[in-house]
Amino acid sequence: MAAIRWRGKMPAEVLEKKAGRREAVRAFKREAILQAARKIFARDGLDGATLRAIAAEAGIAVGTVYLHYPAKEALYAELLAGSLADLQKHLRDAVAKAASDEQLMAGALAFYDFYRQRPDDLYLGLYLGQGFRPTGLTPELDRLLNGRLIQCYTVLSDAMRRIAPVEAELLRAETVSLAAATGGALMLETTGRLKILGDTGDAVVRRHVELLVQRLRGRA
């Protein structure tokens, strides 16, 4: 069958279909790049990863990766932003399903469970390719991602307010303390240290929240 050749302008619906196909191909390639990047970052860390290695994993030319992402930091940031968005939804869903006096416990355990079930997201968030040495992406990306993380912690601090009125500085301190306890439990359980001590991360988080609730109610 002979190909149809348009004379003059193509009909709008034909142009829309062509644009739709191009966007579908573009979206497919972006997703392939993101999935490949997740594997490479998990294997090599932020510092050791390269766009060339990511392109090879995705089975596409490195030039194609550059068309979508100017640097590996931008790729890392998109993966981490997506992870934090998933975390925030997970926390909100857990809190919404819990009774009012159980929302803080539900949120804290949901935070712990999210990373316990998704260790790659934990490594992604902590830049564990660099060990425990502080690192970052770019100042702009760091501000964006820190803002996303604060939004996740705000779900927990809002649950604290529903237990008792808390002044801003104490609320900040208790939120930081809960974040540290949860993060520490994740690290100790991931490395097997809690098992050696005969404990679990879930139990550590529960005890911390129980004591926190007592403190909050004592101030009511």
Stockholm file with secondary structure:
# STOCKHOLM 1.0

chainA/1-220         MAAIRWRGKMPAEVLEKKAGRREAVRAFKREAILQAARKIFARDGLDGATLRAIAAEAGIAVGTVYLHYPAKEALYAELLAGSLADLQKHLRDAVAKAASDEQLMAGALAFYDFYRQRPDDLYLGLYLGQGFRPTGLTPELDRLLNGRLIQCYTVLSDAMRRIAPVEAELLRAETVSLAAATGGALMLETTGRLKILGDTGDAVVRRHVELLVQRLRGRA
#=GR chainA/1-220 SS CCCCCCCSSCCHHHHHHHHHHHHHHHHHHHHHHHHHHHHHHHHHHHHHCCHHHHHHHHTSCHHHHHHHCSSHHHHHHHHHHHHHHHHHHHHHHHHHHSCGGGHHHHHHHHHHHHHHHCHHHHHHHHTGGGTTSCCCSCHHHHHHHHHHHHHHHHHHHHHHHHHSCCCHHHHHHHHHHHHHHHHHHHHHHHTTHHHHTTCCHHHHHHHHHHHHHHHHHHTC
#=GC SS_cons         CCCCCCCSSCCHHHHHHHHHHHHHHHHHHHHHHHHHHHHHHHHHHHHHCCHHHHHHHHTSCHHHHHHHCSSHHHHHHHHHHHHHHHHHHHHHHHHHHSCGGGHHHHHHHHHHHHHHHCHHHHHHHHTGGGTTSCCCSCHHHHHHHHHHHHHHHHHHHHHHHHHSCCCHHHHHHHHHHHHHHHHHHHHHHHTTHHHHTTCCHHHHHHHHHHHHHHHHHHTC
//
